[in-house]
Amino acid sequence: MQVTPGIFKAYDIRGIYPTELNEDAAYAIGRAFATFLNVDTVIVGRDMRLSGPQLFDAVTRGLLDQGADVINVGMVSTDQFYFACATLDQAGMMVTASHNPAQYNGFKMVKKMPYLLSGEEGIQDLRRIIETDAFARPSRRGNMTDKDLSEDFVNYVLGLIDVNALAPLKVIADTGNGMVGPILKRVYERLPSVTLTGMYLDPDGSLPNHGLDPLQPENRAELQRCVPNEGADVGFAFDGDGDRFFTIDDRGEFVSGDFLTALMGQYFLEKYPGVNILYDVRASWAVPDLIRAAGGVPLMERVGHAFIKARMAKENAVFAGEVTGHYYLKDFFFADSGIIPSLVILEMLSKKKARLSDLLKPLEATYFISGEINTRISGEVKAKMQELAETFKEGKVEWFDGVSVTYPDWHFNVRPSNTEPLLRLNLEGKSKALMEEKRAQILAIIRS
């Protein structure tokens, strides 16, 4: 069978429904997943997308026809799905396209927590199995059962913090009509001192209010206005499937993932002295600086949840953060969650008796970061990165997930998108003027 090759991405399968990814492809993907992993049971959940029921039916039919039993965990957030895979100790498929627009759908695939299929390990194998019709011959047809683990999930995540230590805090949460709203309400109902105001908590695949990616300023603008206007202590935004999480401070300012990783990493080191903390190649110097200052061991890893989870397990790291809003915890099976870091921040603010803006001000006065800047290019991506490496060869040049160059007072990483002809720039300077000067210089080269 021929499938659209471009749907097989670095970390998952993702495409536009029904032109790139349809029921026939989903059925074949289900069969290929059971064939490749040779498993007899697969957990399957889905998000709220309008094409979710069709693709869920097709992929589970493929799994069942291939001889695998299916445990249907229903409409869940991705961290609920990971919880199911970990606690039931099974492989799993989540029907989701994460933060992509409404017309997309896809699959995240767990081999065995915390190990996910990636482009390098498994995803391209599925494509080859489908294209060559290399499915195993099943000896039986599988059976499907339904399982609701939501109460177990609520109890588990609440057990990761000291609920009794939480101060009276006012929180506004925007889940953007994604998957987090229902389970977030159930978790926060159990926090007696926390007042939750919800925005767009009802899952709705038509996305009537705004998009699912809070990294895009237009998708968090309303939350940023509401937090200071309503006198909230903090605002939380979640992406569509709930594996990414973003914070608005009490001033209404968006908190970069670098700074949040640094603050939470330091906080975890108060609980677990001397441990390993992971961060990604794009991050601000704030992350390794704060982790070392707190007596921890900062470890850099390439971008992507499949790589971070595997490295965390290998290094027994307690916590990891990516600048794009993924936060991973050893106590959550080395997986990423949106809800758990929101609870960690509430605990941190309560125990430090501090406003989030006050914790951020020393970082904002020391580290000047560009944020991620994406540029669509028409030429050869690798050639452009080589040009950057040659231009800045007096710095320390490293080829680890794109090209990184470090000078004493500034550094940058440029890496290609896994899905589009884009280059992604992250840059930092020891002063705002230096950051802006170097940002302009590098963007001029990328765009030339």
C-alpha positions as CSV (number, residue, x, y, z in Angstrom):
1,M,0.0,0.0,0.0
2,Q,1.2,3.5,-0.8
3,V,1.0,6.1,2.1
4,T,2.1,9.7,2.1
5,P,5.7,9.4,3.1
6,G,5.7,12.9,4.7
7,I,3.4,11.9,7.5
8,F,6.2,9.8,9.1
9,K,7.9,12.5,11.2
10,A,10.8,12.6,13.6
11,Y,8.7,12.0,16.8
12,D,5.3,10.9,15.6
13,I,3.0,10.4,12.6
14,R,1.1,13.6,11.6
15,G,-0.8,14.8,8.5
16,I,-3.8,16.6,7.2
17,Y,-7.1,14.6,7.3
18,P,-8.2,13.1,5.0
19,T,-5.8,14.0,2.2
20,E,-2.5,12.9,3.8
21,L,-3.8,10.7,6.6
22,N,-7.1,8.8,6.2
23,E,-8.8,5.7,7.5
24,D,-7.0,3.3,5.1
25,A,-3.7,4.7,6.2
26,A,-4.7,4.5,9.9
27,Y,-5.8,0.9,9.5
28,A,-2.4,0.0,8.0
29,I,-0.5,1.9,10.6
30,G,-2.3,-0.1,13.3
31,R,-1.4,-3.4,11.6
32,A,2.2,-2.2,11.2
33,F,2.5,-1.1,14.8
34,A,1.4,-4.6,16.1
35,T,3.7,-6.3,13.6
36,F,6.8,-4.2,14.3
37,L,6.5,-4.4,18.1
38,N,5.1,-7.9,18.1
39,V,2.9,-7.0,21.1
40,D,-0.3,-8.7,22.2
41,T,-1.9,-5.7,23.9
42,V,-2.0,-2.0,22.9
43,I,-3.4,1.0,24.8
44,V,-5.2,3.5,22.6
45,G,-6.5,6.9,23.5
46,R,-7.5,10.0,21.4
47,D,-7.9,13.7,21.7
48,M,-10.9,15.9,20.8
49,R,-10.2,16.4,17.1
50,L,-13.2,16.0,14.8
51,S,-11.5,13.2,12.8
52,G,-10.5,11.4,16.0
53,P,-13.4,8.9,16.1
54,Q,-12.8,7.8,12.5
55,L,-9.1,7.4,12.9
56,F,-9.5,5.7,16.3
57,D,-11.9,3.2,14.8
58,A,-9.5,2.5,11.8
59,V,-6.3,2.1,13.8
60,T,-7.9,-0.1,16.4
61,R,-9.4,-2.2,13.7
62,G,-5.9,-2.7,12.3
63,L,-4.6,-3.6,15.7
64,L,-7.4,-6.1,16.4
65,D,-7.1,-7.7,12.9
66,Q,-3.4,-8.1,13.5
67,G,-4.1,-10.1,16.7
68,A,-3.5,-7.4,19.4
69,D,-6.0,-6.8,22.2
70,V,-6.9,-3.1,22.6
71,I,-7.4,-1.3,25.9
72,N,-9.4,1.8,25.0
73,V,-8.7,4.6,27.6
74,G,-11.0,7.0,25.8
75,M,-10.6,10.8,25.2
76,V,-7.6,11.7,27.3
77,S,-4.7,14.2,27.6
78,T,-1.3,12.9,26.5
79,D,-0.1,12.7,30.1
80,Q,-3.1,10.5,31.0
81,F,-2.2,8.3,28.0
82,Y,1.4,8.0,29.2
83,F,0.1,7.2,32.7
84,A,-2.0,4.4,31.3
85,C,1.0,3.0,29.3
86,A,3.2,3.1,32.4
87,T,0.9,1.8,35.0
88,L,-0.5,-1.0,32.8
89,D,3.0,-1.7,31.4
90,Q,1.9,-1.8,27.7
91,A,2.6,-0.3,24.4
92,G,0.3,2.4,23.2
93,M,-1.0,4.7,20.4
94,M,-2.5,8.1,21.0
95,V,-4.6,9.6,18.2
96,T,-3.5,13.2,18.3
97,A,-1.8,15.9,16.3
98,S,-0.8,17.8,19.5
99,H,-0.8,21.6,18.9
100,N,-1.3,21.4,15.1
101,P,-4.3,23.2,13.5
102,A,-7.8,21.5,13.5
103,Q,-7.4,19.8,10.1
104,Y,-4.4,17.7,11.2
105,N,-4.4,14.4,13.1
106,G,-1.8,11.7,13.8
107,F,-0.4,9.2,16.2
108,K,2.1,9.3,19.1
109,M,3.4,5.8,19.8
110,V,4.8,4.3,22.9
111,K,7.0,1.2,22.7
112,K,7.4,0.8,26.5
113,M,7.5,3.8,28.8
114,P,9.5,5.9,28.7
115,Y,10.6,4.8,25.2
116,L,8.6,6.2,22.2
117,L,8.9,5.3,18.5
118,S,10.9,8.0,16.7
119,G,11.9,8.5,13.1
120,E,15.3,6.9,13.8
121,E,13.8,4.0,15.8
122,G,10.5,2.6,14.6
123,I,8.5,5.2,12.7
124,Q,10.2,4.7,9.3
125,D,10.0,0.9,10.0
126,L,6.2,1.3,10.1
127,R,6.3,3.0,6.7
128,R,8.4,0.3,5.2
129,I,6.2,-2.5,6.6
130,I,3.1,-0.8,5.0
131,E,4.7,-0.1,1.7
132,T,6.1,-3.6,1.3
133,D,3.0,-5.4,2.8
134,A,5.3,-7.0,5.3
135,F,2.6,-7.6,8.0
136,A,3.0,-10.6,10.2
137,R,0.4,-13.3,9.8
138,P,-2.0,-13.1,12.9
139,S,-3.1,-16.3,14.6
140,R,-6.2,-14.7,16.1
141,R,-8.3,-11.5,16.2
142,G,-7.8,-9.3,19.2
143,N,-10.5,-8.1,21.7
144,M,-11.2,-4.5,22.9
145,T,-11.9,-3.5,26.4
146,D,-12.6,0.0,27.9
147,K,-10.7,1.3,30.9
148,D,-11.1,4.6,32.8
149,L,-7.9,5.5,34.7
150,S,-8.8,9.1,35.3
151,E,-9.3,8.9,39.0
152,D,-6.0,6.9,39.4
153,F,-4.3,9.7,37.4
154,V,-5.7,12.4,39.6
155,N,-4.6,10.7,42.8
156,Y,-1.1,10.0,41.3
157,V,-0.3,13.6,40.2
158,L,-1.6,15.0,43.5
159,G,0.7,12.7,45.3
160,L,3.7,14.4,43.6
161,I,3.3,17.6,45.6
162,D,2.5,18.7,49.1
163,V,-1.1,19.8,48.7
164,N,-1.3,21.0,52.3
165,A,1.6,23.4,51.7
166,L,-0.2,25.4,49.0
167,A,-0.9,29.0,49.8
168,P,-4.2,30.7,48.8
169,L,-3.4,31.3,45.1
170,K,-5.6,32.5,42.2
171,V,-4.9,30.7,38.9
172,I,-6.4,31.3,35.5
173,A,-6.0,28.4,33.1
174,D,-6.6,28.4,29.3
175,T,-6.8,24.9,27.8
176,G,-7.9,26.2,24.4
177,N,-10.7,23.7,23.9
178,G,-8.1,21.0,24.0
179,M,-7.9,17.8,26.0
180,V,-6.7,19.2,29.4
181,G,-9.8,21.0,30.6
182,P,-11.8,18.1,32.1
183,I,-8.9,16.4,34.0
184,L,-7.5,19.8,35.1
185,K,-10.8,20.6,36.8
186,R,-10.8,17.3,38.6
187,V,-7.2,17.8,39.8
188,Y,-7.7,21.4,40.9
189,E,-11.0,20.6,42.7
190,R,-8.8,18.8,45.2
191,L,-6.6,21.9,46.0
192,P,-8.7,23.6,48.7
193,S,-6.5,26.8,48.8
194,V,-6.3,27.3,45.1
195,T,-9.0,29.3,43.2
196,L,-9.2,28.2,39.5
197,T,-10.7,30.3,36.8
198,G,-11.0,28.3,33.6
199,M,-10.9,29.6,30.0
200,Y,-12.1,27.3,27.2
201,L,-12.0,24.1,29.3
202,D,-14.5,22.2,27.2
203,P,-12.9,20.0,24.5
204,D,-14.0,21.1,21.0
205,G,-12.2,19.9,17.9
206,S,-13.7,22.8,15.9
207,L,-11.4,25.1,18.0
208,P,-14.0,28.0,18.2
209,N,-11.8,30.4,20.2
210,H,-8.1,30.2,19.3
211,G,-5.4,27.8,18.1
212,L,-3.8,25.0,20.2
213,D,-0.2,26.3,20.4
214,P,0.4,28.8,23.2
215,L,3.9,29.5,21.8
216,Q,2.1,31.6,19.2
217,P,1.4,35.0,20.8
218,E,-2.1,35.3,19.4
219,N,-3.2,32.1,21.2
220,R,-2.2,33.4,24.7
221,A,-3.0,37.1,24.3
222,E,-6.3,36.9,26.1
223,L,-4.8,35.0,29.0
224,Q,-2.0,37.5,29.3
225,R,-4.6,40.3,29.6
226,C,-6.7,38.4,32.1
227,V,-4.0,37.5,34.6
228,P,-3.2,41.1,35.7
229,N,-6.7,42.4,35.1
230,E,-8.2,39.9,37.4
231,G,-5.4,40.0,40.0
232,A,-4.4,36.4,39.5
233,D,-1.1,35.1,40.8
234,V,-0.3,33.1,37.7
235,G,-1.8,32.0,34.4
236,F,-1.3,28.6,32.8
237,A,-1.8,27.7,29.2
238,F,-1.8,24.1,27.8
239,D,-1.4,22.9,24.2
240,G,-4.0,20.7,22.5
241,D,-3.1,17.3,23.9
242,G,-1.7,18.5,27.1
243,D,2.0,17.5,26.9
244,R,3.2,21.1,26.7
245,F,2.6,23.8,29.3
246,F,3.2,27.5,29.5
247,T,3.1,30.1,32.2
248,I,2.1,33.8,32.4
249,D,3.4,35.6,35.5
250,D,1.5,38.0,37.7
251,R,2.5,41.0,35.4
252,G,0.9,39.3,32.4
253,E,4.3,38.5,31.0
254,F,5.0,35.2,29.1
255,V,7.6,33.1,30.9
256,S,10.2,31.6,28.5
257,G,10.6,27.8,28.8
258,D,14.3,28.4,29.5
259,F,13.6,30.4,32.6
260,L,10.9,28.1,33.8
261,T,13.3,25.1,33.4
262,A,16.0,27.0,35.4
263,L,13.6,27.9,38.2
264,M,12.0,24.4,38.4
265,G,15.3,22.7,38.1
266,Q,16.7,24.7,41.0
267,Y,13.5,23.9,43.0
268,F,13.9,20.2,42.4
269,L,17.5,20.4,43.6
270,E,16.2,21.6,46.9
271,K,14.3,18.4,47.2
272,Y,16.9,16.1,45.6
273,P,20.4,17.5,46.1
274,G,23.1,16.9,43.6
275,V,20.9,15.1,40.9
276,N,21.1,15.2,37.1
277,I,18.8,17.8,35.3
278,L,18.4,17.7,31.5
279,Y,17.9,20.6,29.2
280,D,17.8,21.0,25.4
281,V,20.4,22.4,23.1
282,R,18.5,25.7,22.5
283,A,18.3,26.8,26.1
284,S,19.6,29.9,27.8
285,W,22.8,29.8,29.9
286,A,20.4,30.5,32.8
287,V,19.6,26.7,32.9
288,P,23.1,25.3,33.4
289,D,24.1,28.3,35.5
290,L,21.3,27.9,38.0
291,I,21.5,24.1,38.2
292,R,25.3,24.2,38.9
293,A,24.7,27.0,41.5
294,A,22.2,24.8,43.2
295,G,24.7,21.8,43.3
296,G,23.1,19.9,40.4
297,V,24.5,18.4,37.3
298,P,23.2,20.0,34.0
299,L,23.1,17.7,31.0
300,M,22.4,18.9,27.5
301,E,20.4,16.8,25.0
302,R,19.1,17.2,21.5
303,V,15.5,18.5,21.0
304,G,12.6,16.0,21.0
305,H,10.6,14.0,23.6
306,A,11.8,10.6,22.2
307,F,15.4,11.6,22.9
308,I,14.8,13.4,26.2
309,K,12.9,10.6,27.7
310,A,15.5,8.0,26.7
311,R,18.4,10.1,28.0
312,M,16.6,10.8,31.3
313,A,16.1,7.1,31.9
314,K,19.8,6.4,31.1
315,E,21.1,9.2,33.4
316,N,18.4,8.7,36.1
317,A,17.7,12.5,35.8
318,V,15.0,13.9,38.1
319,F,13.8,16.6,35.9
320,A,14.1,17.9,32.3
321,G,12.8,20.9,30.4
322,E,12.7,22.0,26.8
323,V,12.3,25.7,25.8
324,T,9.1,24.8,23.9
325,G,7.2,23.9,27.1
326,H,7.9,20.2,27.6
327,Y,8.7,19.3,31.2
328,Y,9.6,15.8,32.2
329,L,9.8,14.2,35.6
330,K,11.4,11.0,36.9
331,D,8.5,10.6,39.2
332,F,6.2,10.6,36.2
333,F,7.9,7.7,34.4
334,F,10.4,10.1,32.8
335,A,7.5,11.5,30.7
336,D,6.3,15.0,30.0
337,S,3.1,16.4,31.5
338,G,1.3,19.7,31.4
339,I,-0.6,19.4,34.7
340,I,2.2,18.3,36.9
341,P,4.5,21.3,36.3
342,S,1.6,23.6,37.0
343,L,1.3,22.0,40.4
344,V,5.1,22.2,41.0
345,I,5.0,25.9,40.3
346,L,2.1,26.4,42.8
347,E,4.1,24.5,45.4
348,M,7.3,26.5,44.6
349,L,5.5,29.9,44.9
350,S,3.8,28.8,48.1
351,K,7.0,27.5,49.8
352,K,9.1,30.4,48.7
353,K,6.4,32.9,49.6
354,A,7.3,34.8,46.4
355,R,5.6,36.2,43.3
356,L,6.7,34.6,40.1
357,S,7.8,38.0,38.7
358,D,10.2,38.4,41.7
359,L,11.8,35.0,40.9
360,L,12.2,36.0,37.3
361,K,13.6,39.5,37.7
362,P,17.2,38.4,38.4
363,L,17.1,36.2,35.3
364,E,15.7,38.9,33.1
365,A,18.5,41.3,34.3
366,T,21.2,38.7,33.4
367,Y,20.1,36.6,30.4
368,F,18.9,38.2,27.2
369,I,17.3,35.6,24.9
370,S,15.9,35.9,21.4
371,G,13.2,33.2,21.7
372,E,12.9,30.8,18.8
373,I,12.8,32.6,15.4
374,N,11.7,30.5,12.4
375,T,12.7,31.4,8.9
376,R,11.5,29.7,5.8
377,I,14.3,29.3,3.3
378,S,14.4,28.3,-0.3
379,G,18.0,27.0,-0.5
380,E,19.7,24.0,1.0
381,V,19.3,23.9,4.7
382,K,22.7,22.2,5.4
383,A,24.6,24.7,3.2
384,K,23.1,27.6,5.2
385,M,24.2,26.0,8.5
386,Q,27.7,25.4,7.0
387,E,27.8,29.1,6.0
388,L,27.0,30.1,9.6
389,A,29.7,27.7,11.0
390,E,32.3,29.2,8.6
391,T,31.3,32.8,9.4
392,F,31.5,32.3,13.2
393,K,34.4,29.8,13.2
394,E,36.3,31.8,15.8
395,G,33.7,30.7,18.3
396,K,33.3,27.1,19.6
397,V,31.4,25.3,16.8
398,E,29.5,22.2,17.7
399,W,27.3,20.0,15.4
400,F,24.9,18.6,17.8
401,D,21.3,18.9,16.7
402,G,22.0,21.6,14.1
403,V,24.9,24.0,14.5
404,S,25.7,25.7,17.8
405,V,28.4,28.4,18.2
406,T,29.5,29.7,21.6
407,Y,31.5,32.9,22.4
408,P,32.3,34.1,25.9
409,D,29.4,36.7,25.8
410,W,26.9,35.2,23.4
411,H,25.9,32.0,21.7
412,F,23.4,30.6,19.3
413,N,21.9,27.4,17.9
414,V,20.4,27.0,14.4
415,R,18.6,23.8,13.6
416,P,16.4,22.6,10.8
417,S,12.7,21.8,11.3
418,N,12.0,18.1,11.0
419,T,8.8,18.8,9.0
420,E,9.3,22.0,6.9
421,P,12.0,23.9,5.0
422,L,12.6,26.1,8.1
423,L,15.7,27.1,10.1
424,R,15.1,27.7,13.8
425,L,17.3,30.3,15.5
426,N,17.8,30.6,19.3
427,L,20.3,33.1,20.5
428,E,21.5,34.7,23.7
429,G,23.7,37.6,24.7
430,K,25.1,38.9,28.0
431,S,23.4,42.3,27.1
432,K,20.2,43.2,25.3
433,A,22.2,45.3,22.8
434,L,24.6,42.4,22.0
435,M,21.7,39.9,21.6
436,E,19.9,42.2,19.2
437,E,23.0,43.0,17.2
438,K,23.9,39.3,16.8
439,R,20.3,38.3,16.1
440,A,20.2,40.8,13.2
441,Q,23.5,39.6,11.9
442,I,22.6,35.9,11.9
443,L,19.1,36.4,10.5
444,A,20.6,38.5,7.6
445,I,22.8,35.4,6.7
446,I,19.9,33.0,7.0
447,R,17.6,35.2,4.9
448,S,20.2,36.1,2.3
